[in-house]
């Protein structure tokens, strides 16, 4: 089974700021080692979850410590009420054929 390295953030945002947050969310550069990234938001647009897949924990840590990530977080800060984040390792679950 292939192992995946995943960084997830959950942010509760100020009402009416999803569009502004989306602009601030997008990094100016593509982080080295990031393989894929997704954003999911709640129906009321007041919670957003980011899921990114990385080549390694080290590549994710390097991005999190970077100047570019610090600028991105500063740009998002006016829209964020609170956030939680964590790094995970895991694998794809295989759904058996019926």
N, C-alpha and C positions, 0 to 999 in steps of 0.2 A: 504494500500500500504506500502510495506517495504521501509524504508528510507535508503539510502546509503551515506557513507562518503567517498569522493574521493579527492585525492591529485594529481594534474597534474603539470607536468613540460614540458616546451618546450625549447629545446636547439638548437641553431645554432652552428654547429661544424666545425672545420677546415677540408677542403677537404682531403679525404684519411685517416681519423682517426676513422671511424665508428668501425672498429674491435678493435682498442685500447680502445676506449671509452666503448665499450661493456664489455671488461674485467674489466675496472675500475668501471663501473656502478654497477656490481654485488656485493652486500654487503656480507661481510664475515659471517654474521649471519642473521637469519630471524628476522625481526623486530616484536616484540610482538604487537599483535593487527592488523597486516597487514593480510588481508584475501585473496587478489589476487593482482597481478601486471602484467602490460603489457607494452611493448615497441613497438612503431611504428615509422618507419623512412621513409623519403621522397625518391622518386625514385633516386634522385641525391645523396643520403646518406649524405646530409649536414644539415638536420634537423631531430631531434629525439624527440618524445613525450613519456613521461612516464605517465602511469595512474595506480594509486594504490588505492585499496579499503580497508577501515579501519573499525574496530569495532566501533571506536568513534573518535571525533576530538582530544580528550585528548591523545589517543594512538598514533595518527599521530604526534601531537606536541611533545610528549616525544621522539619519534624517531628523529625528526628534531633537537632536542636539544642534542642528544646523541653524545658521543665521536666517536662511530662507523660511524655515518652519517658524522661527520666532516672529518674523514679519507677518507671516500668514495668521498666526494666532492673535497677534496684536490687531490685525485688521478685522478679525472675527469678534473680538472681545466686546465691542459695543452692542452686539446682538445676542450674546449668550448670557443666560441667567445662571445655569450651572452645567457641569459636564462630568462625565465619568469616562475613563479610558483604561484599556488593558490589552496586553499582548497574550496571544493564545497559540498553541500548537495543536494541530488536529489532522484529520483525514476526511476524505469524502466517504459518505455512507453509501454502500451499494444497495440499491433497491432490487430485490429478487424479482425475476420475471414470473408472471403468474401463469 
